[in-house]
Amino acid sequence: MQKLLSSFYRLTASGALATLFAFGGLPAAHAAADSFTPAQRAEIVAIVRDALKTDPSILTDAVAAMQTKASEQKASSALDVIRRNKTQFGNSTSDIVLGNPHGTLSIVEFYDPRCPYCRKVLSDLDALVAAEPDLKLVEKIIPVLGPNSVLDSQAILAAGLQNAYKPFQHALMTDTSAPGLERIRHAAGQVGLDVERLVKDMKSTAVTTALAQNMALARSIDLDGTPTFIIGEQQIIPGAVSLEDLKAAVEKLKQKH
């Protein structure tokens, strides 16, 4: 029994407990327990079940460890994709680049203009670009929240064809009126755009191609949501992080140069 208890704690520490418990000692757990006889494996499962009755947090901790490992593996795979496709992720002709286009510090942001979290970080990104003269911020729009996201995404890229990406982006993403084409027309007029040209360009090949490419890149890294930030080729940060977190990520990136 002492040996079995020792083995049980070894399994717990190695993260194999959740697999062993979930599969009841079946082949998926054999990598961790292939040195035990069938009777010993059955006894270990019994110990695990008894332990879970005494302290259910064991399973919670094991599942959390598995989730963390899965997230790390997913991020590692995504970074491999990014490193193999540097041009598409940071230097394609359809990219919107803010800050220093020749900067050695690079952040790529995937965002949806209808996403409230993307709107939340808008001013933080402006502050970050202003504070880091060597920062190249590449923005990739992905309309993932429905038809109104598609309209807004098309309009922002179309505004870029009139060299008004940033002012129009801010006007549209800070506007709280009902979504739709009339809202887009109103925002375009506010920033002095050729409204009819904008509406026409929203359906242009350039805009359609750029959005399709962005969506394909998002799928290639199994992107979960917006915003998502790619820090150099070193780190992926999902969600509306704070300005302090973004600054810390940039400082970490500096250390790699």
C-alpha positions in Angstrom: 0.0 0.0 0.0 2.8 2.4 0.8 4.2 1.9 -2.7 0.8 2.5 -4.2 0.3 5.7 -2.2 3.7 6.9 -3.3 2.8 6.2 -6.9 -0.5 8.0 -6.4 1.2 11.2 -5.3 3.7 10.9 -8.1 0.8 10.7 -10.6 -0.8 13.7 -9.0 2.3 15.8 -9.2 3.0 14.9 -12.8 -0.5 15.9 -13.9 -1.4 12.4 -14.9 -4.1 12.1 -12.1 -6.9 13.7 -14.1 -6.2 11.4 -17.1 -6.0 8.3 -14.9 -9.2 9.2 -13.1 -11.2 10.2 -16.2 -10.4 7.0 -18.1 -10.4 4.6 -15.1 -7.0 3.1 -15.9 -7.8 2.6 -19.6 -5.2 2.9 -22.4 -5.2 6.7 -22.4 -3.7 6.5 -18.9 -1.1 3.8 -19.6 1.7 6.2 -20.5 1.6 7.3 -16.8 0.9 3.9 -15.2 2.2 1.2 -17.6 4.5 -0.1 -14.8 1.6 -1.3 -12.7 -0.3 -4.6 -12.8 -4.0 -4.5 -13.5 -4.7 -5.1 -9.8 -2.4 -2.2 -8.8 -4.0 0.1 -11.3 -7.4 -0.8 -10.0 -6.3 -0.1 -6.5 -4.8 3.3 -7.5 -8.2 4.2 -9.1 -9.9 3.3 -5.9 -7.4 5.5 -3.9 -8.1 8.4 -6.4 -11.8 8.0 -6.0 -11.5 8.0 -2.2 -9.2 11.0 -2.3 -11.7 12.9 -4.4 -14.5 12.3 -1.9 -12.2 13.6 0.9 -10.8 16.6 -1.1 -12.7 17.4 -4.4 -10.3 20.2 -5.1 -7.8 17.6 -6.3 -9.8 17.1 -9.5 -10.2 20.9 -9.9 -6.5 21.4 -9.7 -5.8 18.5 -12.1 -8.3 19.9 -14.7 -6.8 23.4 -14.3 -3.3 21.9 -14.9 -4.5 20.2 -18.0 -6.2 23.3 -19.3 -3.1 25.3 -18.7 -1.0 22.8 -20.5 -3.4 22.8 -23.5 -3.3 26.6 -23.6 0.4 26.6 -23.6 0.6 24.0 -26.4 -2.0 26.0 -28.5 0.0 29.2 -28.1 3.2 27.4 -29.0 1.6 26.0 -32.2 0.2 29.4 -33.1 3.6 31.1 -32.7 5.1 28.5 -35.0 2.5 29.4 -37.6 3.3 33.1 -37.2 7.1 32.6 -37.5 6.6 30.6 -40.7 4.4 33.3 -42.2 6.1 36.5 -41.1 5.1 38.5 -44.2 1.4 37.7 -43.9 1.3 38.5 -40.2 3.2 41.8 -40.3 4.2 43.0 -43.8 1.4 42.3 -46.2 0.3 45.0 -48.5 -3.2 45.0 -47.0 -2.0 45.7 -43.4 -2.9 48.9 -41.5 0.2 50.1 -39.8 0.2 52.6 -37.0 3.2 54.0 -35.2 6.6 53.5 -36.9 6.2 51.4 -40.1 9.9 50.6 -39.8 9.9 50.0 -36.1 11.8 47.0 -34.7 9.2 46.4 -32.0 6.1 44.8 -33.5 2.6 44.2 -32.2 -0.2 42.7 -34.4 -3.8 43.2 -33.2 -6.7 41.3 -34.4 -9.9 43.2 -33.7 -13.6 43.5 -34.5 -14.9 47.1 -34.6 -18.1 46.0 -32.9 -16.3 44.3 -30.0 -16.7 46.2 -26.7 -13.3 45.0 -25.5 -11.7 46.2 -28.7 -13.3 49.6 -28.1 -12.0 49.6 -24.6 -8.3 49.3 -25.6 -8.6 51.8 -28.4 -7.2 54.7 -26.4 -4.6 52.5 -24.7 -3.2 51.6 -28.0 -3.0 55.2 -29.0 -1.1 55.9 -25.7 1.2 53.0 -26.3 2.1 54.1 -29.9 2.7 57.6 -28.7 5.0 56.4 -25.9 7.1 54.0 -28.0 8.7 55.6 -31.1 10.1 52.3 -32.3 6.7 50.5 -32.1 5.1 49.2 -35.3 1.4 48.4 -34.6 -0.2 46.2 -37.3 -4.0 46.2 -37.1 -6.0 43.3 -38.7 -9.8 43.7 -38.8 -11.8 40.5 -38.5 -15.6 40.8 -38.6 -16.6 37.9 -36.3 -19.7 39.4 -34.6 -22.2 39.3 -37.4 -23.5 41.5 -40.4 -23.0 44.8 -38.6 -19.4 43.9 -37.9 -18.9 43.2 -41.6 -20.3 46.6 -42.5 -18.1 48.4 -40.0 -15.0 46.5 -41.0 -15.6 47.2 -44.7 -16.1 50.9 -43.9 -12.9 51.2 -41.9 -10.8 49.6 -44.5 -12.5 51.7 -47.2 -11.7 54.8 -45.2 -8.1 53.7 -45.4 -8.2 54.0 -49.1 -8.9 57.7 -48.6 -6.0 57.9 -46.1 -8.4 58.4 -43.2 -8.3 55.0 -41.5 -7.5 56.3 -38.0 -9.9 59.2 -37.7 -12.8 57.2 -39.2 -12.0 54.2 -37.0 -12.2 56.3 -33.9 -15.4 58.0 -35.1 -17.1 54.7 -35.8 -15.8 52.8 -32.8 -16.7 55.5 -30.3 -20.2 56.1 -31.8 -23.0 54.6 -29.8 -25.9 55.1 -32.3 -27.7 52.2 -33.9 -25.5 50.2 -36.4 -26.1 50.3 -40.1 -25.2 52.0 -43.3 -26.7 55.4 -42.3 -24.5 55.5 -39.2 -21.5 54.8 -41.4 -22.5 57.6 -43.8 -22.8 60.0 -40.9 -19.4 59.1 -39.4 -17.8 59.4 -42.8 -19.3 62.9 -43.3 -18.1 63.9 -39.9 -14.4 63.2 -40.7 -14.6 64.8 -44.2 -14.6 61.7 -46.3 -16.1 61.3 -49.8 -19.2 59.4 -48.5 -20.3 58.0 -51.9 -16.8 56.8 -52.7 -16.5 55.1 -49.2 -19.8 53.2 -49.8 -18.6 52.1 -53.2 -15.1 51.1 -51.9 -16.7 49.0 -49.1 -17.5 46.4 -51.8 -14.2 46.7 -53.6 -11.8 43.9 -54.3 -9.1 45.5 -52.1 -11.4 45.6 -49.1 -12.9 42.1 -49.7 -9.5 40.5 -50.2 -8.0 42.2 -47.1 -10.8 40.9 -44.8 -10.7 37.4 -46.3 -6.9 37.3 -45.7 -7.3 38.5 -42.1 -10.0 35.9 -41.4 -7.8 33.1 -42.9 -4.8 34.2 -40.7 -7.1 34.2 -37.6 -8.2 30.7 -38.4 -4.6 29.6 -39.0 -3.7 30.3 -35.4 -7.1 29.1 -34.0 -7.9 32.6 -32.7 -10.5 32.5 -29.9 -11.7 36.0 -29.8 -11.0 39.7 -30.1 -8.9 41.6 -29.3 -5.9 39.3 -29.6 -2.4 40.7 -29.6 0.7 39.1 -31.1 3.8 40.5 -29.4 6.7 40.2 -31.8 6.9 36.5 -32.5 7.3 35.8 -28.8 3.9 36.0 -27.1 0.1 35.9 -27.8 -2.1 37.9 -25.4 -5.9 37.3 -25.8 -8.4 39.8 -24.4 -8.6 43.5 -23.4 -5.4 43.8 -21.4 -4.5 46.9 -19.6 -2.1 49.6 -20.9 0.3 48.5 -18.1 0.2 45.0 -19.4 0.9 46.1 -23.0 3.8 48.3 -21.8 5.2 45.3 -19.9 4.9 43.2 -23.0 6.8 45.8 -25.1 9.5 46.0 -22.4 9.9 42.3 -22.6 10.1 42.5 -26.3 12.9 45.1 -26.1 15.0 42.6 -24.1 14.9 40.3 -27.1 16.5 42.9 -29.4 
